[in-house]
């Protein structure tokens, strides 16, 4: 049985976001010029949940739970949230069917909301018309909601967020939870089933570009023990350099080269933080992930995570063996 009430978490470790948000798993890669920071407020309302996330810039590979429908939209800094390469403007709602895989990005610091509903509740709530169109398994649909419905939903979510921040114990009792659940479900119904909403049609090239980025990441993870460069991705995926660059620019607003660097830095950090018995030299881990210039690697690592590789090991409570990469830091 799900716990009821409110929870609040702060993250400085991208890996901690993997299963922190009910209804979704996230593989987060920071893309900002400062260290990654995020906060997540989760209000569990019986069989539903409201998540409010404030984060520094990131890109993420996300998968929704197999038995849940998730609605996502920006609460503050509209235009910073990007779903499958489509920027969420004021009024834009992303409706993710159960088991949907999507690319998620935040181009700047902002607050985003995610409403998580069990599939059976979504079917009843959204009705036959909306259900048939929106919450199909594995699908992400983008809607432009009516302005009045959008504003009501934003007010409900915003008020809940302010309450959690100031008096989180309020939702520890049944009556406030039920009142918020009813208001949230009504707002959701108005967003996706009311008059005036329309589906946002992404460019025809979006699906192909999303597939390229997903395949590139899968190839990188499958070959994490050897250096992977842009040319390798082009050969492995049978795409041109321009097509690869267009895909990453559309989905994450970065170049393939920068993606490879940031993704490999995150993979190195995960390896340093793991609690396996053997602790490899930082130099060895860096070289195996394609970083041959150890001085530049150390600078990039510190710029991305706010600490040196040896400091990561020490904070994880692991034995630190000095090597060339640590010296360069």
C-alpha positions in Angstrom: 0.0 0.0 0.0 1.3 3.5 -0.8 2.2 5.8 2.0 -0.1 8.8 2.3 1.1 12.4 2.9 3.9 14.6 1.7 7.6 13.9 1.2 10.3 16.4 0.4 13.7 15.6 -1.0 16.8 17.6 -2.2 19.3 16.1 -4.6 22.8 17.0 -5.6 23.4 13.5 -7.0 21.8 12.9 -10.4 21.7 9.1 -9.7 19.4 9.7 -6.7 16.6 10.8 -9.1 16.3 7.3 -10.7 13.3 6.2 -8.7 12.6 9.2 -6.6 9.5 10.3 -8.6 6.5 8.0 -8.2 5.2 6.9 -11.6 8.5 7.3 -13.5 12.1 6.2 -13.6 14.7 8.8 -14.7 18.3 8.6 -15.9 19.4 12.2 -15.4 22.5 13.9 -16.9 23.3 17.5 -15.8 23.9 20.0 -18.6 24.3 23.2 -16.7 27.4 25.3 -16.0 27.0 24.7 -12.2 26.6 21.6 -10.1 23.4 19.7 -10.3 20.7 20.6 -7.8 17.1 19.5 -7.6 14.2 19.4 -5.1 11.2 17.1 -5.3 8.0 17.4 -3.3 5.7 14.4 -3.6 2.1 14.4 -2.2 0.6 10.9 -2.2 -3.2 11.0 -2.4 -4.2 7.4 -2.1 -4.0 6.0 -5.6 -2.8 9.2 -7.1 0.2 11.4 -6.6 1.4 14.9 -7.3 5.1 15.6 -7.9 6.6 19.1 -8.0 10.2 19.2 -9.1 12.5 22.2 -9.2 15.8 21.5 -11.0 18.9 23.0 -12.6 19.3 22.2 -16.3 19.4 18.6 -17.2 18.6 16.0 -19.9 17.0 12.7 -19.0 15.9 9.3 -20.4 12.6 8.5 -18.8 10.2 5.6 -18.6 6.7 5.7 -17.0 5.5 2.9 -14.9 3.6 0.0 -16.5 0.4 0.7 -14.6 0.3 4.5 -14.5 -0.6 7.5 -16.7 1.4 10.6 -16.0 0.6 14.2 -17.0 3.5 16.6 -17.1 3.6 20.4 -17.5 5.7 23.4 -16.5 4.5 25.4 -13.4 7.2 28.1 -13.5 9.6 29.1 -16.3 7.4 27.8 -19.1 9.5 27.1 -22.1 12.2 25.4 -20.1 10.6 21.9 -20.1 11.1 19.9 -23.3 9.4 16.6 -24.0 10.6 14.5 -27.0 12.0 17.7 -28.5 8.8 19.8 -28.1 9.0 22.8 -25.9 6.2 23.0 -23.4 4.8 26.5 -23.7 2.1 27.9 -21.2 -0.8 25.5 -21.5 1.1 22.6 -23.0 0.5 19.3 -21.3 2.3 16.0 -21.8 0.2 12.9 -21.3 2.3 9.8 -21.0 0.7 6.4 -21.3 1.8 3.4 -19.3 5.3 2.2 -20.1 6.1 5.2 -22.3 9.7 6.0 -23.1 10.5 9.6 -23.6 13.3 12.2 -23.7 13.0 14.9 -21.1 15.0 18.1 -20.8 15.1 21.3 -18.8 16.9 24.1 -20.6 16.9 26.3 -17.5 16.1 26.2 -13.9 12.3 25.8 -13.5 9.5 24.0 -11.6 7.6 21.2 -13.4 4.6 19.2 -12.2 3.8 15.6 -12.8 0.3 14.1 -11.9 0.4 10.3 -11.6 -2.8 8.3 -11.9 -3.3 4.6 -12.0 -4.4 3.4 -15.5 -7.9 2.4 -14.3 -8.5 5.8 -12.7 -7.3 7.6 -15.8 -9.7 5.6 -18.0 -12.6 6.6 -15.8 -11.5 10.1 -15.4 -10.6 11.0 -18.9 -13.5 9.3 -20.5 -13.8 7.3 -23.7 -12.9 10.0 -26.2 -9.8 11.3 -24.3 -8.8 7.8 -23.2 -8.8 6.5 -26.7 -6.6 9.3 -28.0 -4.3 10.0 -25.1 -3.4 7.3 -22.6 -2.6 4.5 -25.0 0.3 2.3 -23.6 3.7 3.6 -24.6 2.5 6.8 -26.1 3.3 10.4 -25.3 0.6 12.9 -26.5 1.0 16.7 -26.2 -2.0 18.9 -25.7 -2.6 22.6 -25.7 -5.2 23.1 -23.0 -7.7 25.8 -22.8 -6.3 28.9 -21.0 -8.9 28.7 -18.3 -8.3 25.0 -17.5 -4.5 25.6 -17.6 -4.7 28.5 -15.1 -7.0 26.5 -12.7 -4.6 23.6 -12.8 -1.6 25.8 -12.3 -3.3 27.5 -9.3 -4.2 24.1 -7.7 -0.7 22.7 -8.1 1.0 26.0 -7.1 -1.1 26.2 -3.9 -0.3 22.6 -3.0 3.4 23.3 -3.5 3.3 26.3 -1.2 1.5 24.3 1.4 4.1 21.5 1.3 6.9 24.0 1.6 5.4 25.8 4.6 3.3 23.2 6.4 4.1 19.8 5.0 2.4 17.9 7.8 -1.0 19.2 6.6 -1.3 16.4 4.2 -0.7 13.9 6.9 -4.4 13.9 7.7 -7.2 12.5 5.6 -9.4 15.6 5.0 -6.8 17.8 3.3 -5.6 14.9 1.2 -9.1 14.2 0.0 -9.8 17.8 -0.7 -6.6 18.2 -2.7 -7.2 14.9 -4.5 -10.7 16.0 -5.6 -9.4 19.4 -6.8 -6.5 17.8 -8.6 -8.7 15.2 -10.4 -11.1 17.9 -11.4 -8.3 20.1 -12.8 -6.9 17.1 -14.7 -10.3 16.4 -16.2 -10.6 20.0 -17.3 -7.1 19.9 -18.8 -7.5 16.9 -21.1 -11.3 16.4 -21.5 -12.6 20.0 -21.7 -13.5 22.0 -24.7 -10.8 24.1 -26.3 -8.0 21.7 -25.9 -6.1 20.5 -29.0 -3.3 18.1 -29.7 0.1 19.6 -30.4 1.5 18.0 -33.6 5.2 17.6 -33.5 7.2 17.8 -36.8 7.3 14.6 -38.7 11.0 14.4 -38.2 10.6 14.3 -34.4 10.0 10.5 -34.1 13.1 9.7 -36.3 15.3 12.1 -34.3 14.1 10.6 -31.0 14.9 7.1 -32.2 18.4 8.2 -33.2 19.1 9.7 -29.7 17.6 6.6 -28.0 19.7 4.3 -30.1 22.9 6.4 -29.6 22.5 6.2 -25.8 21.8 2.4 -25.9 24.9 1.9 -28.0 27.0 4.0 -25.6 25.7 2.0 -22.6 26.3 -1.3 -24.3 29.9 -0.3 -25.1 30.7 1.6 -21.9 34.1 -0.1 -21.5 35.6 1.4 -24.6 35.8 5.0 -26.0 32.9 6.0 -28.2 33.1 9.0 -30.5 30.7 10.7 -32.9 32.1 8.8 -35.9 31.4 5.6 -34.1 27.8 6.5 -33.5 27.3 7.5 -37.2 28.7 4.1 -38.3 26.8 2.0 -35.7 23.5 3.8 -36.4 24.0 4.2 -40.1 23.2 7.9 -40.0 25.1 10.9 -41.3 26.9 13.3 -39.1 24.4 16.0 -39.9 21.4 13.8 -39.1 23.0 12.8 -35.7 23.7 16.5 -34.9 20.1 17.5 -35.9 18.7 14.8 -33.6 20.6 15.8 -30.5 20.0 19.5 -31.2 16.3 18.9 -31.5 16.0 16.6 -28.4 18.5 18.1 -26.0 19.8 21.3 -27.6 23.3 20.1 -27.5 25.9 18.5 -29.9 26.6 14.8 -30.1 30.1 15.5 -28.8 28.8 17.3 -25.7 26.3 14.5 -25.1 29.0 11.9 -25.2 31.2 13.8 -22.8 28.4 14.5 -20.3 27.0 11.0 -20.5 30.4 9.4 -20.0 31.1 11.7 -17.1 27.9 10.6 -15.5 28.8 6.9 -16.1 32.2 7.5 -14.5 30.6 9.1 -11.5 28.2 6.1 -11.2 31.2 3.8 -11.3 33.1 5.8 -8.6 30.0 5.8 -6.3 29.2 2.1 -6.7 30.1 -0.1 -3.7 31.8 -3.0 -5.5 34.7 -4.4 -3.6 37.4 -3.4 -6.2 38.2 0.3 -6.5 39.9 1.0 -9.8 42.2 3.9 -10.3 40.4 7.1 -11.4 42.8 7.2 -14.3 41.8 3.7 -15.5 38.1 4.6 -15.3 38.6 7.8 -17.2 40.7 6.2 -20.0 38.2 3.3 -20.4 35.4 5.9 -21.0 37.4 7.7 -23.7 39.0 10.6 -21.7 42.7 10.5 -22.8 43.5 14.1 -21.6 43.4 13.6 -17.8 43.8 17.3 -17.0 40.8 18.2 -19.2 38.9 15.3 -17.7 39.5 16.5 -14.2 38.4 20.0 -15.1 35.3 18.8 -16.8 34.4 16.5 -13.9 34.8 19.3 -11.4 32.8 21.7 -13.5 29.9 19.2 -13.9 29.8 17.8 -10.4 31.5 20.4 -8.2 34.2 18.1 -6.9 37.2 16.1 -8.0 37.0 12.3 -8.7 38.9 11.6 -5.5 36.5 13.7 -3.5 33.7 11.6 -5.0 35.4 8.4 -3.8 36.0 9.8 -0.3 32.4 11.0 0.1 31.2 7.5 -0.9 33.4 6.1 1.8 35.7 4.2 -0.6 39.5 3.7 -0.5 41.1 6.5 -2.5 44.2 5.6 -4.6 45.9 8.8 -5.9 46.7 8.7 -9.6 47.4 11.1 -12.5 43.7 12.1 -12.9 43.5 13.1 -9.2 46.7 15.0 -9.5 45.3 16.9 -12.5 42.3 17.9 -10.5 
